[in-house]
Structure formats: structure tokens, C-alpha cells
Amino acid sequence: MVRNRKSAAVLPLLLVVSCGQERVDLPEPPDLSPVVKRYDKPTAPLTEESIGEILPEKEEVLATFDDLGHLDPVVQTFFSWLGNESKESALLLAEDGVETQHQGVEVGDSEFEGEGYVEIFRICSGWDAQAPVSEETNGKVKLTAVFSEEGFDPVFWGEAESCRQMFEGHKILVDGKAAVHTGGLLQGEADAVLTVTFDGSVDVDGKKYDISFDFRLVPSIFRTEISLSVNEGNLVYFMEKPEEDASPNVLGFVASNGVWTCNFAIGGACENKKTGEIIELSL
């Protein structure tokens, strides 16, 4: 065991690796392939007949997401540490003041060999910036990642237990499980796509939402995608922004019959970007 200086907001990080013929029992990442496929290949078409079913579904989902601050509290709770874009992120976190354990291999300055997994335990920041950081008061988050010599598995997952934090002046309380498929993020791809699932509850200033949802983020173009279920399968609603703090200026759907950009104002319509077909909206 190696003990470094302790950080008030971090609990131990457990790093377990195999060496030579010795093997460790790896935890099994959640299978997010069906969720990723749902976003990659929506199964329902956008038609004049289906648009009436899709719009109410979109508004209901967006109303919940708007109340939750456009998903950001969930992303912040579980995945704010993903800025460490390589296998060395485990070591960077260890150097930031956590307790590290390892088995069967020497952990060098920048790399470790074999396969294994990382468990990260973090105390949440809480609602009072002046109070001492306390796991009992603030709650905690546990994150798990599996790796091999080729790098991290693309799926990270974790659980929040009574995680209290402030977000843009609001008191947030998160309980539940989340997972993210990181796409090419850890390989340094500039246009990496993150697919996120969450099942649990989010409390915003005392108003509790019991929710189970998934969404996709494309950070390079400030794009958020939400899968909508309809009778014929699913479509993906998307919102793009010109810059991070701006309002969305490109809205539309990805359907089995193409990509459609939409104007949701009264008298608006959706247009197929490839064929030019127009579907008028009855708003």
C-alpha cells in the first residue's frame, strides 16, 4: 500500500492489476451496446403520420430535462473526472491525494502493465462550502473502470449514494446508478461521442424526480441527443449550439429515413437534409 497526502474530497482509489500468469477477477461492465445502437441506428421514420406522436413525447422528455438543468448535474456527479484522457488517469488521481493499493506489478511513472480495474471513491462537495467535507453529510460516488494493456474499456460505471452538491446555485441530491460509453474519448478523438445512462432519482431544491433515461453528448459540436420511443421503434431528437453557453440553434431528428432539421415555431416544419422533403408541423 502506498499512502499519499489525503484530499478532503477523495476517498481511496483501489487499483488492482494482474502480473504474469496471475489473474484477477474483473468486474463486468454494463452492456451499453443496445443503447449505443439505438442512437447509431434509429428504427422509426419521421413521417406526417408519426410527427403527431413524436412531438408530445419530445415535450414531455424535455420538460424533465429542463427541470434537471439540461442533464448537467448527472454528468457532473459521475463523470466530471473524465478530463484525464488516458490510462495514466488512475495515477494522476492517486497523486492528487488518495490511498492506492496494487497487486503483482510495479506502478511506474506513467504506465502499468497487464489487465485490471480501478475503483474510485469520491466524497461529494456538499451544499455548504464552509463546512468540513463529510461522507456522512455529503454522500459519495463510486466509479469503476476496467483496463488492459490496450487501455481502458470504453464503458465506465458508478453509483451515487445521497450525493449532495451545488450546481448553478441549486441544491442537488443524486441517488442512483449511471454508466457511460466513452466512444473515442480516451483515445484522444476530437469528435468523441459519450452515451450516458442513469437510473435513480435527482432532487433539485427539494423537488424529487424518479427517472430512468439515457442521452448522448457530442462535446466537440455542443450537441445533445435524446432517444424517443414511438410505436414503430425510436427516433433521436438532437439539439446543437454554436458555442458552449449559447442556446441551441439547430434542432431536429435523426430517423430511419434520414436527418431532419426542424423549426418548432408556429407554422414551422421539418426538412430532410438529404432529400429536401418537408413535413409541416401542427403546433
N, C-alpha and C positions, 0 to 999 in steps of 0.2 A: 504494500500500500504506500502511496506517495501522498503526503498531505501538503497542500499549498495554503497560501493565505485565504481566509474564508471571506466570501462575499455575502453581504447581508441578504441578498435576494436569491441566492442559489443554494440548493441542496446538493447532495452528492451526485456526481456523474459516475456511472458504472460502465467501464469499458471492458468487454470480455472478448478475447481473441483465441484462435487455435494456433498451435505451433507444431510443425512437422506432421507426425501421424496422429497427434492428439486432436480430437474434435470436440466442439462444444455444441450443445443443443440450442439451435437458433429459434427464436420466436417467429411465428408465421405472420408475415404482413397481411393485412386485409386485402382481399381480391377486389381491386377497383377497376378491373378490365371491363365489366359490363357498364360501369358509369362512364368511363372514357369512351367506349364505343358509342354510347348514347349521344355524346357530344360530337364525336367524329362523323357519325353517320345517322342523322335524324331519320326516322322511319315514316313520318306523316307528311303529306304535301300541304302546301298553303294554297287554298282554293277559295272561290266565292262561297262555297258551301261551308267550309271549315272555319272561315275567319270569325263567324259569329260565336263559335265555341271557344276559339283561342283567346279572343280579347278579354272576356271576363276572367278566364284563368290567369292571364297575364296580370291584370289589375289586382287580383287577389294576392298573388305571389309578391308583386312589387310593393303592395301596401305593407306586408310584413317586413320585407327587406328594408323599406324606408324607415320603419319604426326602429329597426336594428342598426341604423346608421350605415346603410349600404354595405352590410356584411363585415365591415372593418373590425368590430370588436372580436368576432370569432377568429378572424385571421390573426389579429394581434395577440390573442390569448395563446394560440397554439404555435404559430409559425413565424413570429417576428424574428426568430434567430436564424432563419434560412438565408440570411445575407452571407453567411460563411459558405462559400460556394465550392468547397472541395472536401475531400476525405479528411483533411487536416482540421476541419472544424471542431472535431472532438478534442483535439489537442489545444486549439485556441480557447475553447470553453474551459478546459482544465486549467490553463494558465490564467484565466480570469478569476480564479479563486474557488476551486471546488476540490473535493476529495476524489482521487482517481484510483481505481483498482484495475489490475490487469493480470492475466494468467498466461504463462507459457511463451511469452515473446517480449523482447526489449522494445519499448516505445521510444523511437528516436526523435530527432528534432522536427521532422516533417512528415514521416510516413510510418505506417505499421503494416506488417505482412499478415497473410492468412485471411481467414474469414472470422466474423464475429458480429457482435451487436453493441450498440450504445444505448444506454438509458439515461435520460436527462431529467432531473427533478428540479423544478423551479418554484420558489415561493412567489406568489402573485404580489403586485405592488401595493394593493390595498386602496382604501378610499381616503386615508389621512396621510398626507406626505410627511407630516411632522411626527407621526407615531413610529415607534420601533417596528421593524419588519417582523411579522409573526406568522408562522404557518397556521397556527390555530385560528387567528383572526382573519388572515388574508386568503387562506386556501392555497392550493398548489396545483401544478400541472406536471404530468409525467409524459415524456415523449420517448419513443423507441424508434431506432433505425438499424437495419441490418446492412452489413457491408462485406465485400470480398476484396481480393487484390485488384479487381477491375474498378472498384469504387462502391459508392452507396447504392443499395436498391432504390429504385425511383419512388417507392412508397414509404412515407413516414406516417406514424400514427401516435395518438396520445389520448389522455383523459384528463379533464379538468374536474377538480373537486372543490366546490364552493369558492371559485376563483374570483376575488374581488379586485377591481381595478377601475381607474378613472379613464374615461375616453371622451375628449372634447367637452369636458365639463359635466359629463353624465356619470352616475354611479352604475357600473356594470357588474353583474354577478353571473358567472358562467358555470354550468354543471353539464357534463356530457362527454361524448366521445367524438373524435374527429380524425380524419385521415386525409392525406394529400398525395396525389400523384404529381411528382415534380417535373415531369417531362424532361427537357434537356437542361434544366437549371444548373444541376451540379456538374454538367459538362461544359458550362460557360456559354450555352447558346443564348444569343441576344434576344431571340423571339420565343423563349421557353413558355410553355403553357402549363398552368397549375390547375388541377382538377381537385376540388375540395368537397368532402362530405362531412356532415355534422348531424348528430342525433343526441338531443338533450334539451336543455332549457337555457334561455337567456333572459335575465331580468334587467330592465332598463329603468332606473329611477323608481323602482318599486312595482313596475308593471312586468309581469312574467309571461313569457312566450314559450310554450312547449312545442318544439319544432324538430322536424327531420327533413333535411334538404341537402341539395348539392348545387354547386356552381363552379364556373370555370373563370380563371383570370388569365389575361394575356397582358402582362405588365408593360411590355415594350410599346404597345399602342393604346394603353389605358382602356382596355376592353374587358367588360364583364359579360358572361353568358349564363343564362338560366334555362334549364330544360323544362319544358311544359308538356304535361301529359294530356293527350286528347284521345278520342275513340280509335283513331287509326294508328296510334303509336305516340310519337313525340316530335316536337319541334324545339328549336333552340332560339330563344329571344336574346338579342345582343344589344349592348349599349357601348358606344365608343366616345371618348373625349379627346379634344385636341391637345390637352395637357392635363397634368395630374389634378389640379384643383379646379378645373373648369367643369361646366355642366355638360352632360352628354349631348353631342350634336349629330351623331349618326345612330339611328335606331332601326331595328328590323328583325328579320327571322332568317335562320338557316333551316331549310326544309328539305324533304327528299326530292323536291322539284326545283332546287336552286336556292340562291341567296337573294333575299328581298329586303330592300330598304324602304322604310315607311315614314310617312308624315301623319302623326296621330292627331293633328288639329281637326277641327270640324271641317268636313268636306275633304279630308285627306285620303290618301291611297297608299298602297304598297306597290313597288315596281321591281320586277325581276331584273337583276343586274345583267344577266346574260341575254335574255330574250326580249327584254323591254315590255313584257306583258304587264298590264295594270290591273290591280284589284282595288276597287273603291271600298272605302270603309264607311260603315253606317254608325256614326258616333252620336 
